[in-house]
């Protein structure tokens, strides 16, 4: 499929409009992929149709920012999912065990210094 010059010009104007203050709420919707997943896909499709121009660069940069935010959200969710209560209880028990062992060694070292004195 060939994209006409007129279509390319229209897409260029659309990208310029999307970057205007009027569409700030639409750009904020990009940050919430669960709300409107088709928005990101549509803009990515427009990006593929644009020739490399100022509009192409603007849209690519916008979509890259959204990708970074999405990746950070996925990483955050994965981190929260992998640390569960059982793991925290095991970690606390291990910490208490190590702390007790350390306290016993400290007492033995103190007792041996007193005995040698």
Rosetta blueprint (number, residue, H / E / L):
1 X L
2 X L
3 X L
4 X L
5 X H
6 X H
7 X H
8 X H
9 X H
10 X H
11 X H
12 X H
13 X H
14 X H
15 X H
16 X H
17 X H
18 X H
19 X L
20 X L
21 X H
22 X H
23 X H
24 X H
25 X H
26 X H
27 X H
28 X H
29 X H
30 X H
31 X L
32 X L
33 X L
34 X L
35 X L
36 X L
37 X H
38 X H
39 X H
40 X H
41 X H
42 X H
43 X H
44 X H
45 X H
46 X H
47 X H
48 X H
49 X H
50 X L
51 X L
52 X L
53 X L
54 X H
55 X H
56 X H
57 X H
58 X H
59 X H
60 X H
61 X H
62 X H
63 X H
64 X H
65 X H
66 X H
67 X H
68 X H
69 X H
70 X H
71 X H
72 X H
73 X H
74 X H
75 X H
76 X H
77 X H
78 X H
79 X H
80 X H
81 X H
82 X H
83 X L
84 X L
85 X H
86 X H
87 X H
88 X H
89 X H
90 X H
91 X H
92 X H
93 X H
94 X H
95 X H
96 X H
97 X H
98 X H
99 X H
100 X H
101 X H
102 X H
103 X H
104 X H
105 X H
106 X H
107 X H
108 X H
109 X H
110 X H
111 X H
112 X H
113 X H
114 X H
115 X H
116 X H
117 X L
